[in-house]
Amino acid sequence: MSSAPADIETVLSRHFARRHCVLTNRGTTALAAALHALDRPVGSRALFPAVMCSIPVFAARFAGWAPAFADVNLTDANFDLNSVEQAINGGGVGAVVPVHMFGKPDNMDGLAALCDRHQIDLVEDVALSMGAEYRGRPTGSFGRISCLSFVRKMLPLEMGGAVLTDDSRLAERARTFVDGWTPEDASRRSETSAAMKAFHTLTGYVAAGDWSRGALLAPFEGEFRRLLLASTSQADWESSIVLDELKKLPDVLQARRARAEVYENALGENGIQALDRSGSSLFAYPVRLPGVEVENFLAFSSNRGYTFKRIAYPDIHPVFSPRESFANAATVEREVIGLPLDDDQPVSAFWEYAADFRRAVEDFLAAVPTLPPFDGRGKLELRMGGS
Ligand SMILES: Cc1ncc(COP(=O)(O)O)c(C=O)c1O
């Protein structure tokens, strides 16, 4: 089905129960446009969870914001409310940006209450959670403004994103921001993923202690601005299948739930703790291996012929701001692994994958006393860079 951009905006507004929708070339531009639209003084702080993908942080900086971070919790790897409150009390925070980690909605009531009390804007990043629900409402319908991404996450598209809001002035400012960029050159999209990989690899070396390379991080900002921010054209949307994919989303979610059920039954609880996934879009199935460094476990299993994918994000806060002691973020980075749910494989394949995973964890736990010390610093970033 082909559609005019205005029709797509109408469908998305209705789907997320918002009055306005502004289409963008991708989620990054949606976040930059949303934060620009809020019209806070340059240098206001946008508060992110410490564990997440780094691209939204660049989006905030493109819009003139200073990134700031709060710790996460160990229940679902979203914001730790106490840490959010502490950061707010530190001053200068103009926006709080939950990312609904692994697709699981953050505590929107708790965040909204804090934001209301301090006159801070709540900005939802819905990239990982399209299809998720919190108290019967879709993520994307909360806060002052929210941002969608259609690119290779819950929707399998190569372009697209959107800003959603009930405030017509915000929508107008977001649209002006988006229209101000030049159209994207689709033939250069491969450069984007190459630049992201190079960035993750570099942060991996820095996280492992090679601070001499820290100065190399700055040029990525200019590179990402050039690659990520763009306007879109009528033709981009006429060929887009975003509405077809949106219609398929309930079936996609149903299939993911079935696979999650398989994991839950096959993994057991011996040394493997599932994170809370209530209402989640199930972007991944996150489990924690308490006391285990996941990268050590993966190195061990790979030596025994097992290949497990790790969907997870590092604690990025020291890359963008002074290092703080976020104990839970460090634990999530070290001990949490998101298992894949997005395959076209039959459900039985997930059963085998989970059984192998459980066996490998048991073998690892039995072997731990005999293993040499392992230094996991930077390994997750390197994994993201290399994949
Ligand atoms: C949580 C989150 N938000 C936003 C983005 C950016 O979205 P896009 O890739 O559509 O620019 C990403 C990924 O890059 C992400 O992981």
The ligand as a Gaussian input file, in Angstrom:
#p B3LYP/6-31G(d) Opt

LIG

0 1
 C       16.923000       3.478000      21.846000
 C       17.244000       4.041000      20.498000
 N       16.693000       5.213000      20.135000
 C       16.943000       5.771000      18.932000
 C       17.794000       5.168000      18.026000
 C       18.056000       5.849000      16.735000
 O       17.100000       5.465000      15.794000
 P       17.447000       5.439000      14.237000
 O       18.383000       4.300000      14.031000
 O       16.135000       5.272000      13.564000
 O       18.076000       6.750000      13.912000
 C       18.387000       3.952000      18.370000
 C       19.319000       3.231000      17.472000
 O       20.157000       3.696000      16.829000
 C       18.099000       3.356000      19.624000
 O       18.658000       2.194000      20.001000

